[in-house]
């Protein structure tokens, strides 16, 4: 008898799950509406971002900006100004949200929770000090 995993009332053979993941690109990279984090290789800094594009495409854009010396984001500015590299192959995610406003709120929350972000934090300037204080304690 083959072992299976039941998810939402659907039973899927383990072979299908594992082989599908091995044969195709990780699904997360194809997903859009992601809030993500990229770590700097040379210091404890991180960059938190959000994208309506596929995560793979957005990370590729960040990488190309650094390669082509384009300071379009806080990530590329940090890399170019400090001669640092980011770990573009190791990206953490905080969640997926298709709604633009909700996704940006999720991004701001995660920027505020991290003390070592290179983000410009212009979206965070409108937060009340009460919210800022609470987020930093989470």
Contact map, one row per residue, 1 for C-alpha under 8 A:
111000000000000000000000000000000000000000000000000000000000000000000000000000000000000000000000000000000000000000000000000000000000000000
111100000000110000000000000000000000000000000000000000000000000000000000000000000000000000000000000000000000000000000000000000000000000000
111110000000110000000000000000000000000000000000000000000000000000000000000000000000000000000000000000000000000000000000000000000000000000
011111000011110000000000000000000000000000000000000000000000000000000000000000000000000000000000000000000000000000000000000000000000000000
001111100011110000000000000000000000000000000000000000000000000000000000000000000000000000000000000000000000000000000000000000000000000000
000111111111000000000000000000000000000000000000000000000000000000000000000000000000000000000000000000000000000000000000000000000000000000
000011111111000000000000000000000000000000000000000000000000000000000000000000000000000000000000000000000000000000000000000000000000000000
000001111100000000000000000000000000000000000000000000000000000000000000000000000000000000000000000000000000000000000000000000000000000000
000001111110000000000000000000000000000000000000000000000000000000000000000000000000000000000000000000000000000000000000000000000000000000
000001111111000000000000000000000000000000000000000000000000000000000000000000000000000000000000000000000000000000000000000000000000000000
000111101111100000000000000000000000000000000000000000000000000000000000000000000000000000000000000000000000000000000000000000000000000000
000111100111110110000000000000000000000000000000000000000000000000000000000000000000000000000000000000000000000000000000000000000000000000
011110000011111110000000000000000000000000000000000000000000000000000000000000000000000000000000000000000000000000000000000000000000000000
011110000001111111000000000000000000000000000000000000000000000000000000000000000000000000000000000000000000000000000000000000000000000000
000000000000111111100000000000000000000000000000000000000000000000000000000000000000000000000000000000000000000000000000000000000000000000
000000000001111111110000000000000000000000000000000000000000000000000000000000000000000000000000000000000000000000000000000000000000000000
000000000001111111111000000000000000000000000000000000000000000000000000000000000000000000000000000000000000000000000000000000000000000000
000000000000011111111100000000000000000000000000000000000000000000000000000000000000000000000000000000000000000000000000000000000000000000
000000000000001111111110000000000000000000000000000000000000000000000000000000000000000000000000000000000000000000000000000000000000000000
000000000000000111111111000000000000000000000000000000000000000000000000000000000000000000000000000000000000000000000000000000000000000000
000000000000000011111111110000000000000000000000000000000000000000000000000000000000000000000000000000000000000000000000000000000000000000
000000000000000001111111100000000000000000000000000000000000000000000000000000000000000000000000000000000000000000000000000000000000000000
000000000000000000111111100000000000000000000000000000000000000000000000000000000000000000000000000000000000000000000000000000000000000000
000000000000000000011111111000000000000000000000000000000000000000000000000000000000000000000000000000000000000000000000000000000000000000
000000000000000000001111111011000000000000000000000000000000000000000000000000000000000000000000000000000000000000000000000000000000000000
000000000000000000001001111111000000000000000000000000000000000000000000000000000000000000000000000000000000000000000000000000000000000000
000000000000000000000001111111100000000000000000000000000000000000000000000000000000000000000000000000000000000000000000000000000000000000
000000000000000000000000011111100000000000000000000000100000000000000000000000000000000000000000000000000000000000000000000000000000000000
000000000000000000000000111111100000000000000000000001110000000000000000000000000000000000000000000000000000000000000000000000000000000000
000000000000000000000000111111110000000000000000000001110000000000000000000000000000000000000000000000000000000000000000000000000000000000
000000000000000000000000001111111100000000000000000011100000000000000000000000000000000000000000000000000000000000000000000000000000000000
000000000000000000000000000001111100000000000000001111100000000000000000000000000000000000000001010000000000000000000000000000000000000000
000000000000000000000000000000111110000000000000011111000000000000000000000000000000000000000001111100100000000000000000000000000000000000
000000000000000000000000000000111111000000000000011101100000000000000000000000000000000000001111100000100000000000000000000000000000000000
000000000000000000000000000000001111100000000001111000000000000000000000000000000000000000001111100000100110000000000000000000000000000000
000000000000000000000000000000000111110000000001110000000000000000000000000000000000000000111110000000000000000000000000000000000000000000
000000000000000000000000000000000011111000000111100000000000000000000000000000000000000000111100000000000000000000000000000000000000000000
000000000000000000000000000000000001111100000111000000000000000000000000000000000000011101110000000000000000000000000000000000000000000000
000000000000000000000000000000000000111110011110000000000000000000000000000000000000011101100000000000000000000000000000000000000000000000
000000000000000000000000000000000000011111111110000000000000000000000000000000000001111000000000000000000000000000000000000000000000000000
000000000000000000000000000000000000001111110000000000000000000000000000000000000001111000000000000000000000000000000000000000000000000000
000000000000000000000000000000000000000111110000000000000000000000000000000000000001110000000000000000000000000000000000000000000000000000
000000000000000000000000000000000000000111111000000000000000000000000000000000000001000000000000000000000000000000000000000000000000000000
000000000000000000000000000000000000001111111100000000000000000000000000000000000000000000000000000000000000000000010000000000000000000000
000000000000000000000000000000000000001100111110000000000000000000000000000000000000000000000000000000000000000000011100000000000000000000
000000000000000000000000000000000000111100011111000000000000000000000000000000000000000000000000000000000000000000011100000000000000000000
000000000000000000000000000000000000111100001111100000000000000000000000011000000000000000000000000000000000000000001110000000000000000000
000000000000000000000000000000000011110000000111110000000000000000000000000000000000000000000000000000000010011000001010000000000000000000
000000000000000000000000000000000011100000000011111000000000000000000000000000000000000000000000000000000010000000000000000000000000000000
000000000000000000000000000000001111000000000001111100000000000000000000000000000000000000000000000000110010000000000000000000000000000000
000000000000000000000000000000011110000000000000111111100100000000000000000000000000000000000000000000000000000000000000000000000000000000
000000000000000000000000000000011100000000000000011111000000000000000000000000000000000000000000010100000000000000000000000000000000000000
000000000000000000000000000000111000000000000000001111101100000000000000000000000000000000000000000000000000000000000000000000000000000000
000000000000000000000000000011111100000000000000001111111100000000000000000000000000000000000000000000000000000000000000000000000000000000
000000000000000000000000000111110100000000000000001011111110000000000000000000000000000000000000000000000000000000000000000000000000000000
000000000000000000000000000011000000000000000000000001111111000000000000000000000000000000000000000000000000000000000000000000000000000000
000000000000000000000000000000000000000000000000000011111111100000000000000000000000000000000000000000000000000000000000000000000000000000
000000000000000000000000000000000000000000000000001011111111110000000000000000000000000000000000000000000000000000000000000000000000000000
000000000000000000000000000000000000000000000000000000111111111000000000000000000000000100000000000000000000000000000000000000000000000000
000000000000000000000000000000000000000000000000000000011111111100000000000000000000000000000000000000000000000000000000000000000000000000
000000000000000000000000000000000000000000000000000000001111111110000000000000000000000000000000000000000000000000000000000000000000000000
000000000000000000000000000000000000000000000000000000000111111111000000001100000000000000000000000000000000000000000000000000000000000000
000000000000000000000000000000000000000000000000000000000011111111100000000000000000000100000000000000000000000000000000000000000000000000
000000000000000000000000000000000000000000000000000000000001111111110000000000000000000000000000000000000000000000000000000000000000000000
000000000000000000000000000000000000000000000000000000000000111111111111000100000000000000000000000000000000000000000000000000000000000000
000000000000000000000000000000000000000000000000000000000000011111111110000100110000000000000000000000000000000000000000000000000000000000
000000000000000000000000000000000000000000000000000000000000001111111100000000000000000000000000000000000000000000000000000000000000000000
000000000000000000000000000000000000000000000000000000000000000111111100000000000000000000000000000000000000000000000000000000000000000000
000000000000000000000000000000000000000000000000000000000000000011111110000100010000000000000000000000000000000000000000000000000000000000
000000000000000000000000000000000000000000000000000000000000000011111111000110000000000000000000000000000000000000000000000000000000000000
000000000000000000000000000000000000000000000000000000000000000011001111110110010000000000000000000000000000000000000000000000000000000000
000000000000000000000000000000000000000000000000000000000000000010000111110110000000000000000000000000000000000000000000000000000000000000
000000000000000000000000000000000000000000000000000000000000000000000011111110000000000000000000000000000000000000000000000000000000000000
000000000000000000000000000000000000000000000010000000000000000000000011111111000000000000000000000000000000000000000111000000000000000000
000000000000000000000000000000000000000000000010000000000000010000000000111111100000000000000000000000000000000000000110000000000000000000
000000000000000000000000000000000000000000000000000000000000010011001111111111110000000000000000000000000000000000000000000000000000000000
000000000000000000000000000000000000000000000000000000000000000000000111111111111000000000000000000000000000000000000000000000000000000000
000000000000000000000000000000000000000000000000000000000000000000000000011111111111000000000000000000000000000000000100000000000000000000
000000000000000000000000000000000000000000000000000000000000000001000000001111111111110000000000000000000000000000000000000000000000000000
000000000000000000000000000000000000000000000000000000000000000001001010000111111111000000000000000000000000000000000000000000000000000000
000000000000000000000000000000000000000000000000000000000000000000000000000011111111000000000000000000000000000000000000000000000000000000
000000000000000000000000000000000000000000000000000000000000000000000000000001111111000000000000000000000000000000000000000000000000000000
000000000000000000000000000000000000000000000000000000000000000000000000000001111111100000000000000000000000000000000000000000000000000000
000000000000000000000000000000000000000111100000000000000000000000000000000001111111110000000000000000000000000000000000000000000000000000
000000000000000000000000000000000000000111000000000000000000000000000000000000100011111000000000000000000000000000000000000000000000000000
000000000000000000000000000000000000011111000000000000000000000000000000000000100001111100000000000000000000000000000000000000000000000000
000000000000000000000000000000000000011110000000000000000000000000000000000000000000111111100000000000000000000000000000000000000000000000
000000000000000000000000000000000000011000000000000000000010001000000000000000000000011111100000000000000000000000000000000000000000000000
000000000000000000000000000000000000000000000000000000000000000000000000000000000000001111100000000000000000000000000000000000000000000000
000000000000000000000000000000000000011000000000000000000000000000000000000000000000001111110000000000000000000000000000000000000000000000
000000000000000000000000000000000001111000000000000000000000000000000000000000000000001111111000000000000000000000000000000000000000000000
000000000000000000000000000000000001110000000000000000000000000000000000000000000000000001111100000000000000000000000000000000000000000000
000000000000000000000000000000000111100000000000000000000000000000000000000000000000000000111110000000000000000000000000000000000000000000
000000000000000000000000000000000111100000000000000000000000000000000000000000000000000000011111000000000000010000000000000000000000000000
000000000000000000000000000000000111000000000000000000000000000000000000000000000000000000001111100000000100000000000000000000000000000000
000000000000000000000000000000011110000000000000000000000000000000000000000000000000000000000111110000100000000000000000000000000000000000
000000000000000000000000000000001110000000000000000000000000000000000000000000000000000000000011111101100000000000000000000000000000000000
000000000000000000000000000000011000000000000000000100000000000000000000000000000000000000000001111101100000000000000000000000000000000000
000000000000000000000000000000001000000000000000000000000000000000000000000000000000000000000000111111100000000000000000000000000000000000
000000000000000000000000000000001000000000000000000100000000000000000000000000000000000000000000111111110000000000000000000000000000000000
000000000000000000000000000000000000000000000000000000000000000000000000000000000000000000000000001111111000000000000000000000000000000000
000000000000000000000000000000000000000000000000000000000000000000000000000000000000000000000000111111111100000000000000000000000000000000
000000000000000000000000000000001110000000000000010000000000000000000000000000000000000000000001111111111110000000000000000000000000000000
000000000000000000000000000000000000000000000000010000000000000000000000000000000000000000000000000111111111000000000000000000000000000000
000000000000000000000000000000000000000000000000000000000000000000000000000000000000000000000000000011111111100000000000000000000000000000
000000000000000000000000000000000010000000000000000000000000000000000000000000000000000000000010000001111111110000000000000000000000000000
000000000000000000000000000000000010000000000001110000000000000000000000000000000000000000000000000000111111111000000000000000000000000000
000000000000000000000000000000000000000000000000000000000000000000000000000000000000000000000000000000011111111100000000101100000000000000
000000000000000000000000000000000000000000000000000000000000000000000000000000000000000000000000000000001111111110000000000000000000001000
000000000000000000000000000000000000000000000001000000000000000000000000000000000000000000000100000000000111111111000000000000000000000000
000000000000000000000000000000000000000000000001000000000000000000000000000000000000000000000000000000000011111111101010100000000000000000
000000000000000000000000000000000000000000000000000000000000000000000000000000000000000000000000000000000001111111100000000100000001001100
000000000000000000000000000000000000000000000000000000000000000000000000000000000000000000000000000000000000111111100000000000000000001111
000000000000000000000000000000000000000000000000000000000000000000000000000000000000000000000000000000000000011111111000000000000000000100
000000000000000000000000000000000000000000000000000000000000000000000000000000000000000000000000000000000000001111111000000000000000000100
000000000000000000000000000000000000000000011100000000000000000000000000000000000000000000000000000000000000000001111100000000000000000000
000000000000000000000000000000000000000000001111000000000000000000000000000000000000000000000000000000000000001001111110000000000000000000
000000000000000000000000000000000000000000001110000000000000000000000000011001000000000000000000000000000000000000011111000000000000000000
000000000000000000000000000000000000000000000011000000000000000000000000011000000000000000000000000000000000001000001111100000000000000000
000000000000000000000000000000000000000000000000000000000000000000000000010000000000000000000000000000000000000000000111110000000000000000
000000000000000000000000000000000000000000000000000000000000000000000000000000000000000000000000000000000001001000000011111110000000000000
000000000000000000000000000000000000000000000000000000000000000000000000000000000000000000000000000000000000000000000001111110000000000000
000000000000000000000000000000000000000000000000000000000000000000000000000000000000000000000000000000000001000000000000111111000000000000
000000000000000000000000000000000000000000000000000000000000000000000000000000000000000000000000000000000001000100000000111111100000000000
000000000000000000000000000000000000000000000000000000000000000000000000000000000000000000000000000000000000000000000000111111100000000000
000000000000000000000000000000000000000000000000000000000000000000000000000000000000000000000000000000000000000000000000001111110000000000
000000000000000000000000000000000000000000000000000000000000000000000000000000000000000000000000000000000000000000000000000111111011000000
000000000000000000000000000000000000000000000000000000000000000000000000000000000000000000000000000000000000000000000000000001111111000000
000000000000000000000000000000000000000000000000000000000000000000000000000000000000000000000000000000000000000000000000000000111111100000
000000000000000000000000000000000000000000000000000000000000000000000000000000000000000000000000000000000000000000000000000000011111110000
000000000000000000000000000000000000000000000000000000000000000000000000000000000000000000000000000000000000000000000000000000111111111000
000000000000000000000000000000000000000000000000000000000000000000000000000000000000000000000000000000000000000100000000000000111111111100
000000000000000000000000000000000000000000000000000000000000000000000000000000000000000000000000000000000000000000000000000000001111111110
000000000000000000000000000000000000000000000000000000000000000000000000000000000000000000000000000000000000000000000000000000000111111111
000000000000000000000000000000000000000000000000000000000000000000000000000000000000000000000000000000000000100110000000000000000011111111
000000000000000000000000000000000000000000000000000000000000000000000000000000000000000000000000000000000000000111100000000000000001111111
000000000000000000000000000000000000000000000000000000000000000000000000000000000000000000000000000000000000000010000000000000000000111111
000000000000000000000000000000000000000000000000000000000000000000000000000000000000000000000000000000000000000010000000000000000000011111
